Structures are given as C-alpha cells and as structure tokens.
Amino acid sequence: MAVEYLEKPIDRKRVSIPKNRRLTVDGYTPRAGSPSDWLILLEGESRWRRVYCWQFSNASTLFVRIGGQPIVVRDYELIEAKREYNGGEV
C-alpha cells in the first residue's frame, strides 16, 4: 500500500474533543486510528475533518480520511495552518 500525503493546504484548524470516541480497550476505534482533538478545514472545502493518529511505540502518524482512504497529515502542516478557529467567525 502506497502512502498518500495531504495535497491541499490546511485553511483552518480548531480543537474539538470528541464526545463519544468509541475506543476499544487498546485505545483505537474500530476503523483503526485514535481520534485526536484536532479538526482541520482544507482549503476550498466547507467540511471539518477529524485528525486521527496511528501510534506505534513512541512514534505516531497523523492522518485524515478522505473518500474512506487515510491521507497522512505532516506535523508541520498543522503548525503552519493559515488561520486558527476559536469557535467564532474568522
């Protein structure tokens, strides 16, 4: 399986703690990946996407699902997001 990286720039990000994470005993959802507190809005889209995390030992990989496929989000893309959403209009 080839790794796909996020191509679209992140327009905004916000923190939103999931209310019902549906985690297994191991801390993962049935669809694999642990939901993070981050939501991102990609440039040109109106849908907020949850950022998930695959954790192996002390290394993690962040990803979003687009069309059911996991797309890797680089750490610096979250840090360099253009605008941060604080619950109100930006």
Biopython code that builds the backbone (N, CA, C, O; Angstrom):
import numpy as np
from Bio.PDB.StructureBuilder import StructureBuilder

atoms = [
    (1, "MET", "N", (0.844, -1.185, 0.000)),
    (1, "MET", "CA", (0.000, 0.000, 0.000)),
    (1, "MET", "C", (0.885, 1.242, 0.000)),
    (1, "MET", "O", (1.753, 1.387, 0.861)),
    (2, "ALA", "N", (0.675, 2.114, -0.935)),
    (2, "ALA", "CA", (1.443, 3.353, -1.027)),
    (2, "ALA", "C", (0.892, 4.384, -0.030)),
    (2, "ALA", "O", (-0.313, 4.459, 0.210)),
    (3, "VAL", "N", (1.782, 5.151, 0.525)),
    (3, "VAL", "CA", (1.388, 6.198, 1.465)),
    (3, "VAL", "C", (1.006, 7.432, 0.668)),
    (3, "VAL", "O", (1.758, 7.879, -0.198)),
    (4, "GLU", "N", (-0.170, 7.984, 0.963)),
    (4, "GLU", "CA", (-0.612, 9.216, 0.313)),
    (4, "GLU", "C", (-0.537, 10.342, 1.327)),
    (4, "GLU", "O", (-0.968, 10.199, 2.471)),
    (5, "TYR", "N", (0.017, 11.467, 0.889)),
    (5, "TYR", "CA", (0.134, 12.634, 1.754)),
    (5, "TYR", "C", (-0.880, 13.680, 1.343)),
    (5, "TYR", "O", (-1.291, 13.743, 0.185)),
    (6, "LEU", "N", (-1.279, 14.496, 2.298)),
    (6, "LEU", "CA", (-2.243, 15.560, 2.074)),
    (6, "LEU", "C", (-1.696, 16.536, 1.041)),
    (6, "LEU", "O", (-0.592, 17.057, 1.199)),
    (7, "GLU", "N", (-2.464, 16.783, -0.013)),
    (7, "GLU", "CA", (-2.039, 17.695, -1.081)),
    (7, "GLU", "C", (-2.595, 19.108, -0.866)),
    (7, "GLU", "O", (-1.897, 20.094, -1.099)),
    (8, "LYS", "N", (-3.851, 19.201, -0.421)),
    (8, "LYS", "CA", (-4.484, 20.506, -0.227)),
    (8, "LYS", "C", (-3.940, 21.182, 1.023)),
    (8, "LYS", "O", (-3.697, 20.511, 2.027)),
    (9, "PRO", "N", (-3.746, 22.486, 0.983)),
    (9, "PRO", "CA", (-3.311, 23.193, 2.194)),
    (9, "PRO", "C", (-4.427, 23.232, 3.235)),
    (9, "PRO", "O", (-5.610, 23.242, 2.895)),
    (10, "ILE", "N", (-4.035, 23.255, 4.497)),
    (10, "ILE", "CA", (-4.998, 23.394, 5.586)),
    (10, "ILE", "C", (-5.334, 24.868, 5.720)),
    (10, "ILE", "O", (-4.443, 25.701, 5.891)),
    (11, "ASP", "N", (-6.621, 25.192, 5.642)),
    (11, "ASP", "CA", (-7.061, 26.586, 5.734)),
    (11, "ASP", "C", (-7.199, 27.007, 7.194)),
    (11, "ASP", "O", (-6.708, 28.065, 7.586)),
    (12, "ARG", "N", (-7.870, 26.177, 8.003)),
    (12, "ARG", "CA", (-8.077, 26.487, 9.413)),
    (12, "ARG", "C", (-7.967, 25.208, 10.232)),
    (12, "ARG", "O", (-8.081, 24.104, 9.700)),
    (13, "LYS", "N", (-7.746, 25.368, 11.522)),
    (13, "LYS", "CA", (-7.743, 24.235, 12.446)),
    (13, "LYS", "C", (-8.422, 24.671, 13.728)),
    (13, "LYS", "O", (-8.478, 25.861, 14.039)),
    (14, "ARG", "N", (-8.935, 23.707, 14.470)),
    (14, "ARG", "CA", (-9.547, 24.003, 15.764)),
    (14, "ARG", "C", (-9.467, 22.763, 16.643)),
    (14, "ARG", "O", (-9.260, 21.650, 16.160)),
    (15, "VAL", "N", (-9.634, 22.978, 17.930)),
    (15, "VAL", "CA", (-9.643, 21.880, 18.885)),
    (15, "VAL", "C", (-11.087, 21.563, 19.215)),
    (15, "VAL", "O", (-11.867, 22.459, 19.536)),
    (16, "SER", "N", (-11.444, 20.293, 19.136)),
    (16, "SER", "CA", (-12.789, 19.838, 19.460)),
    (16, "SER", "C", (-12.673, 18.420, 20.007)),
    (16, "SER", "O", (-12.384, 17.486, 19.259)),
    (17, "ILE", "N", (-12.895, 18.258, 21.294)),
    (17, "ILE", "CA", (-12.756, 16.953, 21.925)),
    (17, "ILE", "C", (-13.960, 16.090, 21.537)),
    (17, "ILE", "O", (-15.102, 16.484, 21.773)),
    (18, "PRO", "N", (-13.713, 14.915, 20.943)),
    (18, "PRO", "CA", (-14.830, 14.041, 20.561)),
    (18, "PRO", "C", (-15.624, 13.603, 21.794)),
    (18, "PRO", "O", (-15.042, 13.225, 22.811)),
    (19, "LYS", "N", (-16.958, 13.655, 21.697)),
    (19, "LYS", "CA", (-17.800, 13.286, 22.828)),
    (19, "LYS", "C", (-17.843, 11.772, 23.020)),
    (19, "LYS", "O", (-17.749, 11.290, 24.148)),
    (20, "ASN", "N", (-17.982, 11.029, 21.943)),
    (20, "ASN", "CA", (-18.061, 9.579, 22.019)),
    (20, "ASN", "C", (-17.005, 8.995, 21.098)),
    (20, "ASN", "O", (-17.238, 8.848, 19.898)),
    (21, "ARG", "N", (-15.859, 8.667, 21.644)),
    (21, "ARG", "CA", (-14.743, 8.214, 20.812)),
    (21, "ARG", "C", (-14.890, 6.772, 20.346)),
    (21, "ARG", "O", (-14.223, 6.372, 19.391)),
    (22, "ARG", "N", (-15.743, 5.979, 20.990)),
    (22, "ARG", "CA", (-15.946, 4.573, 20.633)),
    (22, "ARG", "C", (-14.616, 3.822, 20.541)),
    (22, "ARG", "O", (-14.348, 3.126, 19.562)),
    (23, "LEU", "N", (-13.805, 3.972, 21.558)),
    (23, "LEU", "CA", (-12.496, 3.339, 21.563)),
    (23, "LEU", "C", (-12.580, 1.902, 22.068)),
    (23, "LEU", "O", (-13.425, 1.574, 22.901)),
    (24, "THR", "N", (-11.702, 1.058, 21.560)),
    (24, "THR", "CA", (-11.569, -0.293, 22.071)),
    (24, "THR", "C", (-10.696, -0.238, 23.319)),
    (24, "THR", "O", (-10.239, 0.836, 23.711)),
    (25, "VAL", "N", (-10.466, -1.371, 23.935)),
    (25, "VAL", "CA", (-9.611, -1.442, 25.126)),
    (25, "VAL", "C", (-8.202, -0.954, 24.799)),
    (25, "VAL", "O", (-7.535, -0.375, 25.657)),
    (26, "ASP", "N", (-7.745, -1.181, 23.570)),
    (26, "ASP", "CA", (-6.407, -0.761, 23.160)),
    (26, "ASP", "C", (-6.320, 0.732, 22.858)),
    (26, "ASP", "O", (-5.224, 1.243, 22.627)),
    (27, "GLY", "N", (-7.452, 1.449, 22.854)),
    (27, "GLY", "CA", (-7.435, 2.883, 22.600)),
    (27, "GLY", "C", (-7.619, 3.257, 21.149)),
    (27, "GLY", "O", (-7.334, 4.391, 20.763)),
    (28, "TYR", "N", (-8.093, 2.325, 20.330)),
    (28, "TYR", "CA", (-8.310, 2.607, 18.911)),
    (28, "TYR", "C", (-9.765, 2.419, 18.545)),
    (28, "TYR", "O", (-10.479, 1.641, 19.178)),
    (29, "THR", "N", (-10.203, 3.129, 17.526)),
    (29, "THR", "CA", (-11.563, 2.965, 17.042)),
    (29, "THR", "C", (-11.625, 1.706, 16.186)),
    (29, "THR", "O", (-10.591, 1.215, 15.734)),
    (30, "PRO", "N", (-12.816, 1.183, 15.963)),
    (30, "PRO", "CA", (-12.934, 0.008, 15.103)),
    (30, "PRO", "C", (-12.389, 0.247, 13.691)),
    (30, "PRO", "O", (-11.965, -0.708, 13.040)),
    (31, "ARG", "N", (-12.386, 1.481, 13.200)),
    (31, "ARG", "CA", (-11.873, 1.794, 11.859)),
    (31, "ARG", "C", (-10.362, 2.012, 11.866)),
    (31, "ARG", "O", (-9.785, 2.370, 10.839)),
    (32, "ALA", "N", (-9.729, 1.803, 12.998)),
    (32, "ALA", "CA", (-8.280, 1.986, 13.172)),
    (32, "ALA", "C", (-7.938, 3.462, 13.308)),
    (32, "ALA", "O", (-8.478, 4.319, 12.608)),
    (33, "GLY", "N", (-7.051, 3.720, 14.203)),
    (33, "GLY", "CA", (-6.637, 5.090, 14.477)),
    (33, "GLY", "C", (-7.364, 5.626, 15.688)),
    (33, "GLY", "O", (-8.527, 5.302, 15.929)),
    (34, "SER", "N", (-6.682, 6.432, 16.430)),
    (34, "SER", "CA", (-7.245, 7.052, 17.613)),
    (34, "SER", "C", (-7.608, 8.494, 17.276)),
    (34, "SER", "O", (-6.761, 9.231, 16.770)),
    (35, "PRO", "N", (-8.845, 8.916, 17.542)),
    (35, "PRO", "CA", (-9.226, 10.285, 17.200)),
    (35, "PRO", "C", (-8.491, 11.303, 18.064)),
    (35, "PRO", "O", (-8.434, 11.165, 19.286)),
    (36, "SER", "N", (-7.933, 12.323, 17.423)),
    (36, "SER", "CA", (-7.265, 13.385, 18.181)),
    (36, "SER", "C", (-8.280, 14.483, 18.491)),
    (36, "SER", "O", (-9.445, 14.386, 18.106)),
    (37, "ASP", "N", (-7.839, 15.507, 19.176)),
    (37, "ASP", "CA", (-8.702, 16.644, 19.493)),
    (37, "ASP", "C", (-8.736, 17.666, 18.360)),
    (37, "ASP", "O", (-9.447, 18.666, 18.458)),
    (38, "TRP", "N", (-7.975, 17.430, 17.277)),
    (38, "TRP", "CA", (-7.869, 18.394, 16.190)),
    (38, "TRP", "C", (-8.880, 18.143, 15.077)),
    (38, "TRP", "O", (-9.132, 17.005, 14.681)),
    (39, "LEU", "N", (-9.451, 19.239, 14.587)),
    (39, "LEU", "CA", (-10.250, 19.246, 13.364)),
    (39, "LEU", "C", (-9.557, 20.190, 12.404)),
    (39, "LEU", "O", (-9.035, 21.225, 12.821)),
    (40, "ILE", "N", (-9.544, 19.847, 11.115)),
    (40, "ILE", "CA", (-8.959, 20.744, 10.113)),
    (40, "ILE", "C", (-9.970, 21.012, 9.010)),
    (40, "ILE", "O", (-10.825, 20.180, 8.708)),
    (41, "LEU", "N", (-9.852, 22.179, 8.426)),
    (41, "LEU", "CA", (-10.663, 22.575, 7.285)),
    (41, "LEU", "C", (-9.703, 22.777, 6.128)),
    (41, "LEU", "O", (-8.823, 23.636, 6.191)),
    (42, "LEU", "N", (-9.864, 21.994, 5.073)),
    (42, "LEU", "CA", (-8.971, 22.104, 3.926)),
    (42, "LEU", "C", (-9.392, 23.264, 3.041)),
    (42, "LEU", "O", (-10.573, 23.605, 2.969)),
    (43, "GLU", "N", (-8.435, 23.858, 2.377)),
    (43, "GLU", "CA", (-8.696, 24.997, 1.508)),
    (43, "GLU", "C", (-9.704, 24.611, 0.433)),
    (43, "GLU", "O", (-9.552, 23.581, -0.224)),
    (44, "GLY", "N", (-10.728, 25.433, 0.254)),
    (44, "GLY", "CA", (-11.746, 25.201, -0.766)),
    (44, "GLY", "C", (-12.846, 24.241, -0.349)),
    (44, "GLY", "O", (-13.706, 23.914, -1.167)),
    (45, "GLU", "N", (-12.849, 23.775, 0.904)),
    (45, "GLU", "CA", (-13.875, 22.855, 1.397)),
    (45, "GLU", "C", (-14.634, 23.503, 2.541)),
    (45, "GLU", "O", (-14.146, 24.445, 3.166)),
    (46, "SER", "N", (-15.843, 22.989, 2.815)),
    (46, "SER", "CA", (-16.635, 23.521, 3.921)),
    (46, "SER", "C", (-16.803, 22.487, 5.037)),
    (46, "SER", "O", (-17.472, 22.758, 6.035)),
    (47, "ARG", "N", (-16.207, 21.316, 4.878)),
    (47, "ARG", "CA", (-16.351, 20.225, 5.845)),
    (47, "ARG", "C", (-15.124, 20.139, 6.759)),
    (47, "ARG", "O", (-13.987, 20.057, 6.293)),
    (48, "TRP", "N", (-15.382, 20.160, 8.070)),
    (48, "TRP", "CA", (-14.312, 19.966, 9.039)),
    (48, "TRP", "C", (-13.986, 18.485, 9.097)),
    (48, "TRP", "O", (-14.900, 17.661, 9.132)),
    (49, "ARG", "N", (-12.711, 18.124, 9.110)),
    (49, "ARG", "CA", (-12.279, 16.727, 9.140)),
    (49, "ARG", "C", (-11.496, 16.448, 10.422)),
    (49, "ARG", "O", (-10.618, 17.216, 10.814)),
    (50, "ARG", "N", (-11.837, 15.326, 11.065)),
    (50, "ARG", "CA", (-11.153, 14.904, 12.285)),
    (50, "ARG", "C", (-9.771, 14.366, 11.933)),
    (50, "ARG", "O", (-9.622, 13.612, 10.971)),
    (51, "VAL", "N", (-8.759, 14.753, 12.712)),
    (51, "VAL", "CA", (-7.412, 14.216, 12.544)),
    (51, "VAL", "C", (-7.285, 13.001, 13.470)),
    (51, "VAL", "O", (-7.581, 13.086, 14.662)),
    (52, "TYR", "N", (-6.843, 11.879, 12.910)),
    (52, "TYR", "CA", (-6.647, 10.642, 13.664)),
    (52, "TYR", "C", (-5.159, 10.373, 13.818)),
    (52, "TYR", "O", (-4.329, 11.007, 13.167)),
    (53, "CYS", "N", (-4.835, 9.433, 14.681)),
    (53, "CYS", "CA", (-3.436, 9.128, 14.960)),
    (53, "CYS", "C", (-3.217, 7.620, 15.017)),
    (53, "CYS", "O", (-3.939, 6.902, 15.709)),
    (54, "TRP", "N", (-2.217, 7.154, 14.285)),
    (54, "TRP", "CA", (-1.734, 5.780, 14.438)),
    (54, "TRP", "C", (-0.528, 5.870, 15.351)),
    (54, "TRP", "O", (0.384, 6.657, 15.096)),
    (55, "GLN", "N", (-0.510, 5.085, 16.399)),
    (55, "GLN", "CA", (0.582, 5.140, 17.368)),
    (55, "GLN", "C", (1.291, 3.801, 17.413)),
    (55, "GLN", "O", (0.655, 2.772, 17.642)),
    (56, "PHE", "N", (2.600, 3.799, 17.197)),
    (56, "PHE", "CA", (3.426, 2.608, 17.318)),
    (56, "PHE", "C", (4.585, 2.954, 18.243)),
    (56, "PHE", "O", (5.436, 3.777, 17.904)),
    (57, "SER", "N", (4.614, 2.328, 19.402)),
    (57, "SER", "CA", (5.632, 2.595, 20.402)),
    (57, "SER", "C", (5.625, 4.090, 20.718)),
    (57, "SER", "O", (4.607, 4.607, 21.178)),
    (58, "ASN", "N", (6.736, 4.799, 20.485)),
    (58, "ASN", "CA", (6.742, 6.233, 20.777)),
    (58, "ASN", "C", (6.697, 7.079, 19.504)),
    (58, "ASN", "O", (7.016, 8.268, 19.538)),
    (59, "ALA", "N", (6.310, 6.482, 18.402)),
    (59, "ALA", "CA", (6.190, 7.212, 17.130)),
    (59, "ALA", "C", (4.727, 7.230, 16.690)),
    (59, "ALA", "O", (4.020, 6.230, 16.814)),
    (60, "SER", "N", (4.286, 8.367, 16.179)),
    (60, "SER", "CA", (2.895, 8.468, 15.736)),
    (60, "SER", "C", (2.823, 9.066, 14.335)),
    (60, "SER", "O", (3.733, 9.761, 13.884)),
    (61, "THR", "N", (1.717, 8.774, 13.666)),
    (61, "THR", "CA", (1.439, 9.317, 12.347)),
    (61, "THR", "C", (0.034, 9.889, 12.365)),
    (61, "THR", "O", (-0.913, 9.198, 12.739)),
    (62, "LEU", "N", (-0.112, 11.147, 11.965)),
    (62, "LEU", "CA", (-1.415, 11.799, 11.905)),
    (62, "LEU", "C", (-2.013, 11.604, 10.515)),
    (62, "LEU", "O", (-1.296, 11.616, 9.515)),
    (63, "PHE", "N", (-3.343, 11.425, 10.460)),
    (63, "PHE", "CA", (-3.996, 11.264, 9.170)),
    (63, "PHE", "C", (-5.453, 11.703, 9.243)),
    (63, "PHE", "O", (-6.038, 11.783, 10.323)),
    (64, "VAL", "N", (-6.027, 11.987, 8.079)),
    (64, "VAL", "CA", (-7.456, 12.246, 7.915)),
    (64, "VAL", "C", (-7.983, 11.236, 6.908)),
    (64, "VAL", "O", (-7.218, 10.670, 6.127)),
    (65, "ARG", "N", (-9.269, 11.018, 6.927)),
    (65, "ARG", "CA", (-9.871, 10.133, 5.940)),
    (65, "ARG", "C", (-10.578, 10.988, 4.888)),
    (65, "ARG", "O", (-11.427, 11.820, 5.208)),
    (66, "ILE", "N", (-10.211, 10.763, 3.640)),
    (66, "ILE", "CA", (-10.849, 11.444, 2.514)),
    (66, "ILE", "C", (-11.304, 10.356, 1.557)),
    (66, "ILE", "O", (-10.488, 9.605, 1.023)),
    (67, "GLY", "N", (-12.605, 10.277, 1.344)),
    (67, "GLY", "CA", (-13.147, 9.229, 0.488)),
    (67, "GLY", "C", (-12.879, 7.843, 1.051)),
    (67, "GLY", "O", (-12.738, 6.880, 0.297)),
    (68, "GLY", "N", (-12.809, 7.736, 2.379)),
    (68, "GLY", "CA", (-12.567, 6.460, 3.029)),
    (68, "GLY", "C", (-11.112, 6.034, 3.075)),
    (68, "GLY", "O", (-10.785, 5.016, 3.685)),
    (69, "GLN", "N", (-10.235, 6.795, 2.441)),
    (69, "GLN", "CA", (-8.816, 6.466, 2.404)),
    (69, "GLN", "C", (-8.045, 7.311, 3.413)),
    (69, "GLN", "O", (-8.302, 8.509, 3.529)),
    (70, "PRO", "N", (-7.104, 6.712, 4.149)),
    (70, "PRO", "CA", (-6.293, 7.510, 5.069)),
    (70, "PRO", "C", (-5.255, 8.332, 4.305)),
    (70, "PRO", "O", (-4.513, 7.803, 3.476)),
    (71, "ILE", "N", (-5.215, 9.623, 4.594)),
    (71, "ILE", "CA", (-4.261, 10.546, 3.971)),
    (71, "ILE", "C", (-3.409, 11.141, 5.098)),
    (71, "ILE", "O", (-3.939, 11.741, 6.034)),
    (72, "VAL", "N", (-2.103, 10.973, 5.002)),
    (72, "VAL", "CA", (-1.188, 11.401, 6.060)),
    (72, "VAL", "C", (-1.092, 12.930, 6.097)),
    (72, "VAL", "O", (-0.951, 13.586, 5.065)),
    (73, "VAL", "N", (-1.173, 13.475, 7.311)),
    (73, "VAL", "CA", (-1.001, 14.913, 7.557)),
    (73, "VAL", "C", (0.357, 15.081, 8.230)),
    (73, "VAL", "O", (0.615, 14.483, 9.275)),
    (74, "ARG", "N", (1.206, 15.881, 7.643)),
    (74, "ARG", "CA", (2.521, 16.137, 8.244)),
    (74, "ARG", "C", (2.354, 17.053, 9.452)),
    (74, "ARG", "O", (1.525, 17.963, 9.439)),
    (75, "ASP", "N", (3.140, 16.810, 10.488)),
    (75, "ASP", "CA", (3.027, 17.605, 11.718)),
    (75, "ASP", "C", (3.140, 19.102, 11.440)),
    (75, "ASP", "O", (2.376, 19.897, 11.987)),
    (76, "TYR", "N", (4.092, 19.486, 10.592)),
    (76, "TYR", "CA", (4.304, 20.913, 10.349)),
    (76, "TYR", "C", (3.121, 21.551, 9.627)),
    (76, "TYR", "O", (2.942, 22.767, 9.699)),
    (77, "GLU", "N", (2.308, 20.747, 8.930)),
    (77, "GLU", "CA", (1.124, 21.312, 8.267)),
    (77, "GLU", "C", (0.106, 21.787, 9.293)),
    (77, "GLU", "O", (-0.582, 22.781, 9.063)),
    (78, "LEU", "N", (-0.001, 21.093, 10.419)),
    (78, "LEU", "CA", (-0.901, 21.555, 11.485)),
    (78, "LEU", "C", (-0.366, 22.824, 12.122)),
    (78, "LEU", "O", (-1.127, 23.743, 12.423)),
    (79, "ILE", "N", (0.933, 22.876, 12.325)),
    (79, "ILE", "CA", (1.546, 24.047, 12.960)),
    (79, "ILE", "C", (1.435, 25.275, 12.061)),
    (79, "ILE", "O", (1.215, 26.386, 12.545)),
    (80, "GLU", "N", (1.588, 25.073, 10.748)),
    (80, "GLU", "CA", (1.606, 26.189, 9.807)),
    (80, "GLU", "C", (0.239, 26.525, 9.225)),
    (80, "GLU", "O", (0.151, 27.305, 8.277)),
    (81, "ALA", "N", (-0.831, 25.948, 9.776)),
    (81, "ALA", "CA", (-2.170, 26.255, 9.255)),
    (81, "ALA", "C", (-2.373, 27.766, 9.256)),
    (81, "ALA", "O", (-2.005, 28.450, 10.211)),
    (82, "LYS", "N", (-2.964, 28.281, 8.174)),
    (82, "LYS", "CA", (-3.072, 29.728, 7.974)),
    (82, "LYS", "C", (-3.809, 30.445, 9.099)),
    (82, "LYS", "O", (-3.354, 31.475, 9.597)),
    (83, "ARG", "N", (-4.950, 29.889, 9.491)),
    (83, "ARG", "CA", (-5.770, 30.567, 10.494)),
    (83, "ARG", "C", (-6.229, 29.552, 11.537)),
    (83, "ARG", "O", (-6.442, 28.380, 11.226)),
    (84, "GLU", "N", (-6.374, 30.005, 12.742)),
    (84, "GLU", "CA", (-6.869, 29.133, 13.799)),
    (84, "GLU", "C", (-8.298, 29.544, 14.157)),
    (84, "GLU", "O", (-8.594, 30.726, 14.336)),
    (85, "TYR", "N", (-9.155, 28.568, 14.255)),
    (85, "TYR", "CA", (-10.572, 28.792, 14.511)),
    (85, "TYR", "C", (-10.824, 28.709, 16.000)),
    (85, "TYR", "O", (-10.450, 27.717, 16.625)),
    (86, "ASN", "N", (-11.440, 29.710, 16.586)),
    (86, "ASN", "CA", (-11.665, 29.737, 18.020)),
    (86, "ASN", "C", (-13.148, 29.647, 18.382)),
    (86, "ASN", "O", (-13.548, 30.094, 19.456)),
    (87, "GLY", "N", (-13.954, 29.082, 17.507)),
    (87, "GLY", "CA", (-15.365, 28.920, 17.794)),
    (87, "GLY", "C", (-16.234, 30.028, 17.226)),
    (87, "GLY", "O", (-17.457, 29.890, 17.212)),
    (88, "GLY", "N", (-15.655, 31.109, 16.765)),
    (88, "GLY", "CA", (-16.417, 32.204, 16.180)),
    (88, "GLY", "C", (-15.968, 32.417, 14.739)),
    (88, "GLY", "O", (-15.196, 31.623, 14.200)),
    (89, "GLU", "N", (-16.435, 33.448, 14.140)),
    (89, "GLU", "CA", (-16.041, 33.755, 12.765)),
    (89, "GLU", "C", (-14.600, 34.222, 12.719)),
    (89, "GLU", "O", (-14.126, 34.919, 13.616)),
    (90, "VAL", "N", (-13.921, 33.832, 11.673)),
    (90, "VAL", "CA", (-12.531, 34.249, 11.488)),
    (90, "VAL", "C", (-12.476, 35.309, 10.417)),
    (90, "VAL", "O", (-11.396, 35.806, 10.096)),
]
sb = StructureBuilder()
sb.init_structure("model")
sb.init_model(0)
sb.init_chain("A")
sb.init_seg("    ")
for serial, (resi, resn, name, xyz) in enumerate(atoms, 1):
    if name == "N":
        sb.init_residue(resn, " ", resi, " ")
    sb.init_atom(name, np.array(xyz, "f"), 0.0, 1.0, " ", f" {name:<3s}", serial, name[0])
structure = sb.get_structure()
